[in-house]
Amino acid sequence: MAFHDAFLSLLVAIAAGALIGAERQQAQAQRQQPGAAGDFGGIRTFPLIALLGALGALARPFAGLWLLGGLLLGVIAFITVSHLRTSARGELGVSSEVAALLAFALGAIAAMPELLPDAQRYLLVGSCAAVAMVLLALKRPIHGFMARVSADDVYATTKFVILALIILPVLPQRTYGPLGVLSPYKIGMMIVLVAGISFAGYVAARLVGSRRGLLVAGLLGGLVSSTAVTMTYAGRARSEARLAAVCAVAIVAACSTMFARIVGVVAVVDRPLLVSLAPSLGTMAAVGLVAAAWLYRRTGRVRAGPDEDVHLRNPFELRQAVSFGLLYGVVLFVAKAAQTYLGSGGLYASSVLAGLTDVDAITLSVAELHRGGLDSSTAATAITCAAVTTTVVKSAIAISTGGRVLGRQVATVLGLALAAGGGVLLVLALAA
């Protein structure tokens, strides 16, 4: 290795160790009592440990792995002594000790050019150091989140991981059925995708909590289930009419997030379709979010009281995931049949009907048809029709369950959002 490359490797190793060490130093300063003994390592120790790993890796052409292994044993011995010392004081955590081993490993990887090209290797080392820094810094929020995780959440997530990592890879990838559109593997992939996006919102909602405000509750809840948010706050407004205005904030925010969610799903499965779809749904999302923010400011950030939490289900529940897979398969088959035998009009009709139940299923189905040759304009219009239908359904829920005041506000705002998005779609269609 040339001197320039070796020097750069050492700098990357030191920088990675410094990232971890800075966090450990800050954490130690926050919890250390006056006059108490210091914790293991800090802004100086961790870069030195990473530097040891890098030097051991650089010396391999001359000293073999013996020097690197000896340095590692020395670091382990040092860590062991430090851990025994802190354990004697009643501190049983091992985060700093594990971080020290990680710093040594990252330092060694930074100086191993045979693993990856320089740029990719340095990016890997820096990314790992940054992730370690974040995990260490977020100790309290992560522990707080785990305290709110139920046993059912753990079981549901475990079953879904088995489905995604063990069952999905062995599913047949060929297509079945008279129209050749039903592939068990693709259906499984769509289950994993939708549940993964929903789970991200579910985790955020559990971590942040809806008590941070109605606007936050709506935004996060909309990633998981805008229907659940609508029904929860519509019922809340029915029981306490004075809260109708503030409950409308959460419902509008959730429905607006749903538009953005659809765009995100399409961006993952069919990026070329974004050019035709993003303008209309993006406009709907923007108008809805701006209106939600305006309503939020007008209501003076009033909270809905102690019972405002939305009861969101873990999207990794196996029964829920399998149910979505079956629904997706049925919707895909119906949409393909409608498009084949009835043309674009049949596809639009099936999109409207599918939007009454689940917008994700029809969105993924139309995206699949688009990848198979369906015109982009037709696909974008079909997905927009489904989004309009499901939004009308939520407005109807708000009116029937939440009462006249809530229903009028929600329907007015969502109607404006749909009109704006529809206008954009019409202009694009005429321009084409």
Buried (B, 14 or more C-beta within 10 A) or exposed (E): BEEEEBEBBBBBBBBBBBBBBBBBBEBBEEEEEEEEEEBBBBBEBBBBBBBBBBBBBBBBEEEEEEBBEEBBEEBBEBBEEBBEEBEEEEBEEBBBBEBBBBBBBBBBBBBBBEEBEBEEBBEBBBEBBEEBBEEBBEEEEBEEBEEEBEEEBEBBBEBBEEBBEEEBEEEEEEEEEEBEBBBBBBBBBBBBBBBBBBBBBBBBBBBBBBBEBBBBBBBBBBBBBBBBBBBBBBBBBBEBBEBBBBBBBBBBBBBBBBBBBBBEBBEEBBEEBBEBBBBBBBBBBBBBBBBBBEBBEEBEEBBBEEEBBBEBBBBBBBEBBEEBBEBBBBBBBBBBBBBEEEEBEBBBBBBBBBBEBBBBBBBBBBBBBBEEEBEBBBBBBBBBBBBBBBBBBBBBBBBEBBBEBBBBBBBBBBEBBBEBBBEBBEEBBEEE
